[in-house]
Amino acid sequence: MLLSIIVPVYNVEKYLARCLDSLVDQDLLPDEFEIIVVNDGSPDGSLAIAEQYKAKYPQIKIVSQHNQGLSEARNTGVREAKGEYINFVDSDDYVERNVYGCLMSLVKKHDLDFLGFSATNTPESNYRATVDFSPYDKSLEVYTGLEFIAKHNYLANAWWYIVRKKLLDDTGLVFEKGRILEDGMHTSELLISAKRVAYVKLDIYRYFLNMVSIMTTTARKNSERMTNDSFFIIERFGKLVGMAREKGANPAALRRLRTIREAYLFFFFLRMVRGNAPFGEFSKVIAKMEKDGVWPMRDFFGVDYTSKQERLLSIIFNNKFLLRLMLAGNSIFKIIK
C-alpha cells in the first residue's frame, strides 16, 4: 500500500463529511491508500458519520480510543498505518480533489523521504484551486533535510507534507502526548533526519478557519498548560539545534531553527500581553528564558519575521524597561490590538 491518510476525529460532526468526501475523491485506486479515522472518544455524531463512509468506501478504516488528545490520536494512526507513506489531515480541513496520485508519483519517482506542499487558510467550505503538476514532472529540486531547513521558511503544522513511514519508525519519533504545540517540534525533527526532501508550490490543502477544532479547543483550556508546553518546546528546540549542529547543519539552517525557537517565546509573550499578564509574570518568564539562553531574542527578527510590528515588538520584549512601559498603558500597546 502506498499511502495512509490519518484523520484524528473529535467533535467535528459539522465538518467530517466534507473532509472524507475530499479524501475519497482522489486519483488513487482503493487498494493503493487507506484513510484511518481515529475516533478520539468523540461525544458527538462524528463516529456515526465515519461509519456511514466506511460502509461505502473500503479504503476507510476506523480506530476508536478513549479521549487522549490530538497528539496521541495521530500516534495511534501511525501505529495502525499500513502505507509506505503517511499524511496527516485534520478532520475539519479538506484537500483538493485528485492530488494524491500525482503527489505519490513524485514521491516514488524521486525516492523522497518527505514531500511538502502549499496550503490555503480559508473560511470557505468548498474552496477550489487549479493544481498543475506538469512543471514538477519535468524538474523537482531535491534537498537533504538540513538543506531544506536552510532555504525554506517551512510551516510548523503536521498536515502540509507526506512523509515516509520508515523515517518515523527509524527515528522512533512520535507526537508528544498531551502537548498542544507539538507540530513544529515533530516536523523539524523529521526534517533534520530526512535525507531526501522536496517541496511543490501547489495549493493542495485547505486549512479551514474553524474556532472549535481539536487544536484550538485544547489550546484554550488553560493558560498554565500553555505556559508549561511553551517552556517544554522551547527547551526541546534547544536540543534540536544541537542535533542539527552535530549532523553538520550550515549556519543558515541553525539560524532558522533558533528563529523558530525564539518565535515560540515571541508569540508566548504576545499571548501574555493580550491576556493582560502583569509585569511580574513576564519577569519570571524572562528569568527562565535568560537562563536557557533564549532571552534576549537575537535571531527572531530579520529572516522569517520582518514586519515593522514584529521588529518593534521584538525590541520591546527584549527590554524590560520598554516592556514595563507598554504594560503600563503606553500607546505602543495599540499596535497589537
Stockholm file with secondary structure:
# STOCKHOLM 1.0

chainA/1-337         MLLSIIVPVYNVEKYLARCLDSLVDQDLLPDEFEIIVVNDGSPDGSLAIAEQYKAKYPQIKIVSQHNQGLSEARNTGVREAKGEYINFVDSDDYVERNVYGCLMSLVKKHDLDFLGFSATNTPESNYRATVDFSPYDKSLEVYTGLEFIAKHNYLANAWWYIVRKKLLDDTGLVFEKGRILEDGMHTSELLISAKRVAYVKLDIYRYFLNMVSIMTTTARKNSERMTNDSFFIIERFGKLVGMAREKGANPAALRRLRTIREAYLFFFFLRMVRGNAPFGEFSKVIAKMEKDGVWPMRDFFGVDYTSKQERLLSIIFNNKFLLRLMLAGNSIFKIIK
#=GR chainA/1-337 SS CCEEEEEEESSCTTTHHHHHHHHHSSSSCGGGEEEEEEEESCCSSHHHHHHHHHHHCTTEEEEEESCCCHHHHHHHHHHHCCSSEEEECCTTCEECSSCHHHHHHHHHHTTCSEEEEEEEEESCSSCCCCCCCHHHHHCCCCBCHHHHHHHCCCCCCSSSEEEEHHHHHHHTCCCCTTCSSHHHHHHHHHHHHCSSEEEEEEEEEEEECCTTSHHHHHHTSCHHHHHHHHHHHHHHHHHHHHHHHHTTCCHHHHHHHHHHHHHHHHHHHHHHHHTTCCHHHHHHHHHHHHHTTCCSCSSSBTTTBCCHHHHHHHHHHTCHHHHHHHHTTCGGGGGGC
#=GC SS_cons         CCEEEEEEESSCTTTHHHHHHHHHSSSSCGGGEEEEEEEESCCSSHHHHHHHHHHHCTTEEEEEESCCCHHHHHHHHHHHCCSSEEEECCTTCEECSSCHHHHHHHHHHTTCSEEEEEEEEESCSSCCCCCCCHHHHHCCCCBCHHHHHHHCCCCCCSSSEEEEHHHHHHHTCCCCTTCSSHHHHHHHHHHHHCSSEEEEEEEEEEEECCTTSHHHHHHTSCHHHHHHHHHHHHHHHHHHHHHHHHTTCCHHHHHHHHHHHHHHHHHHHHHHHHTTCCHHHHHHHHHHHHHTTCCSCSSSBTTTBCCHHHHHHHHHHTCHHHHHHHHTTCGGGGGGC
//
